[in-house]
């Protein structure tokens, strides 16, 4: 069976530029306005969000680039019919969810839709570039969706991975068990130290702010006295 290698590319700066754009054995699939100006080529593009030209992420340049994709032979996937993007294909979300996430627990990112399609069409290798999903509550759920599909992919013999610059597949903290480790205790001690320093810095800042307010009040009072009550006589000493 011939290989079908698919690179799923997001906009995380650590590895977005290292995707195999110049290796024709890889298909390049992208999904983010942060990618289109970097990727020298794409084979499929996923713009699943509501199409809203004028929003910061839908710049005029990006909208023009999207509209031109089908004419360049690039498959453009959208979430629903959009007359301003002629030639775009509507992503078969319901069909994909029926196969890969029937309870709708994990469909939390464009990359989820991309990976589901890659599995569905028989990819033999799936690589992630420009994808970290490293911080914040939003990315925690997105990461879980990719990990869920990775179990499905690997069960089908599909190789899944990412470059060393990404932490997408770095193991997470093992609940409770890892509290016994040296690294956990060191990080907890460092956290306590930094919180203590932060509290001290905030206290100093509050004191400085209070002093600034006091001095401002003194300046206002001085201006009032100077303009209203000051004796305007000259005291230059005896003549």
C-alpha positions in Angstrom: 0.0 0.0 0.0 1.4 3.4 -0.9 2.0 5.9 1.8 -0.4 8.8 2.4 1.5 11.3 4.6 -0.5 14.3 5.8 0.9 17.4 7.6 -1.7 19.2 9.7 -0.4 22.7 10.1 -1.4 25.3 12.8 0.0 28.7 13.7 2.1 28.0 16.8 5.4 29.8 16.0 7.7 27.2 17.4 7.3 24.7 14.5 5.0 26.2 11.8 7.9 27.1 9.6 9.4 23.6 9.8 6.5 21.7 8.2 7.5 19.7 5.1 6.3 22.2 2.6 9.1 21.3 0.2 8.7 17.6 0.4 6.2 16.5 -2.2 5.6 13.2 -0.5 3.6 15.1 2.2 0.2 16.6 1.7 -0.1 20.0 3.5 -3.3 20.9 5.2 -3.7 24.2 7.0 -6.4 26.0 9.0 -5.3 29.3 10.4 -4.9 32.9 9.2 -1.5 32.7 10.9 -0.4 30.0 8.4 -1.5 31.3 5.0 1.2 33.9 4.7 3.9 31.4 5.8 3.0 28.2 3.9 4.5 28.2 0.4 1.9 25.6 -0.6 -1.2 23.9 0.8 -3.2 21.0 -0.6 -6.3 21.5 1.5 -7.6 24.3 3.7 -10.1 24.2 6.6 -11.9 27.4 7.4 -14.6 26.0 9.7 -15.5 29.3 11.5 -18.4 31.5 10.6 -17.3 33.6 7.7 -17.2 37.2 8.9 -15.1 39.5 6.8 -14.1 42.5 8.8 -13.3 40.6 12.0 -9.6 40.8 12.9 -9.0 37.2 11.9 -10.8 37.7 8.5 -8.6 40.4 7.0 -9.3 41.5 3.4 -6.1 39.8 2.3 -7.0 36.5 4.0 -10.6 36.6 2.5 -9.2 37.2 -0.9 -6.7 34.4 -0.5 -9.5 32.0 0.6 -11.7 32.8 -2.3 -8.9 32.1 -4.7 -8.1 28.6 -3.4 -10.5 26.5 -5.4 -9.4 28.1 -8.6 -5.9 27.1 -7.7 -6.8 23.5 -7.3 -6.8 23.6 -3.5 -9.8 22.0 -1.7 -11.4 24.5 0.7 -13.5 23.1 3.5 -16.1 25.4 5.2 -18.6 24.8 8.0 -21.6 25.7 6.0 -22.6 27.1 2.6 -21.0 30.5 1.9 -21.9 32.2 -1.4 -18.8 34.5 -1.1 -16.6 31.5 -1.3 -17.6 29.8 -4.5 -16.1 26.4 -5.1 -15.8 25.6 -1.4 -16.8 22.2 -0.1 -19.1 21.9 3.0 -17.3 19.7 5.6 -19.4 16.6 6.4 -19.3 17.2 10.1 -22.3 14.9 11.0 -20.9 12.0 9.1 -17.4 12.4 10.7 -18.9 12.7 14.2 -21.0 9.6 13.7 -17.7 7.7 13.1 -15.2 9.4 15.4 -17.1 11.2 18.1 -20.8 10.3 18.3 -21.2 11.9 21.7 -19.7 15.2 20.6 -17.2 15.2 23.5 -14.0 16.0 21.6 -14.8 18.0 18.4 -13.2 21.1 19.9 -10.9 22.5 17.2 -10.3 22.8 13.4 -7.5 20.3 13.8 -9.9 17.8 15.1 -11.9 18.0 11.9 -8.7 17.9 9.9 -7.4 14.8 11.7 -10.7 13.0 11.4 -10.7 13.5 7.7 -7.0 12.4 7.5 -8.0 9.1 9.3 -11.1 8.7 7.2 -9.3 8.9 3.8 -6.7 6.4 4.9 -3.6 8.4 5.9 -0.6 6.2 6.8 1.2 9.1 8.6 -0.2 12.2 10.3 2.2 14.9 11.5 1.4 18.1 13.4 3.4 21.2 12.8 2.6 24.6 14.4 0.4 22.9 16.9 1.1 23.0 20.7 -2.3 23.5 22.4 -0.1 24.2 25.4 -2.0 26.6 27.7 -5.4 27.8 28.8 -8.7 26.0 29.4 -9.7 26.3 25.7 -6.5 24.5 24.5 -6.9 21.8 27.2 -10.1 20.6 25.6 -8.6 20.9 22.1 -5.6 18.8 23.1 -7.9 16.1 24.5 -9.7 15.9 21.2 -6.4 15.3 19.3 -5.3 12.7 21.8 -8.6 10.9 21.5 -8.3 10.7 17.7 -4.6 9.6 18.1 -5.8 6.5 19.9 -8.2 5.8 17.0 -5.4 6.4 14.4 -2.8 4.3 16.1 -5.3 1.4 16.6 -5.6 1.5 12.8 -1.9 1.4 12.3 -1.5 5.1 11.5 1.7 6.8 12.6 1.0 10.1 14.4 3.7 12.5 15.7 5.0 16.0 15.9 8.4 17.7 15.8 10.6 18.2 18.9 9.6 21.9 19.1 6.0 20.9 19.9 4.7 19.6 23.2 1.4 18.3 21.8 2.1 14.7 22.9 4.1 15.4 26.0 2.7 13.3 28.8 0.5 15.2 31.2 0.8 15.2 35.0 -0.2 11.9 36.5 -2.9 12.8 39.1 -1.7 12.3 42.6 1.1 9.8 41.7 3.4 12.5 40.4 3.1 14.5 43.6 5.8 12.2 45.1 8.4 13.0 42.4 11.4 15.2 42.8 10.4 17.5 39.9 6.9 18.0 41.3 8.2 19.0 44.7 10.8 21.3 43.2 8.2 23.0 41.0 5.8 23.4 43.9 8.6 25.0 46.0 9.4 27.3 43.2 5.7 28.2 42.8 5.5 29.1 46.5 8.7 31.2 46.3 7.4 33.1 43.3 4.0 33.7 44.9 5.7 35.1 48.0 7.9 37.4 45.9 4.8 38.5 44.0 2.9 39.3 47.2 5.9 41.3 48.5 6.1 43.2 45.2 2.4 43.9 45.2 2.7 45.3 48.8 5.6 47.5 47.8 3.6 48.7 44.8 0.6 49.5 47.0 2.9 51.4 49.4 4.4 53.3 46.5 0.9 54.0 45.1 -0.3 55.4 48.5 2.9 57.5 48.7 2.2 58.9 45.2 -1.4 59.7 46.1 -0.1 61.5 49.3 2.5 63.5 47.3 -0.1 64.4 44.7 -2.4 65.7 47.4 0.5 67.7 48.9 1.2 69.2 45.4 -2.4 70.2 45.0 -2.4 71.8 48.4 0.8 73.6 47.7 -0.6 75.0 44.4 -3.8 76.1 46.3 -1.7 77.9 48.9 0.5 79.5 46.3 -2.3 80.7 44.2 -4.6 81.8 47.1 -2.8 82.5 50.4 0.8 83.1 49.8 2.1 86.6 50.9 3.2 88.3 47.6 5.6 90.6 49.4 9.3 90.5 48.6 11.7 89.5 51.4 15.1 90.3 50.0 16.7 91.5 53.2 17.5 95.1 54.3 18.2 97.8 51.8 
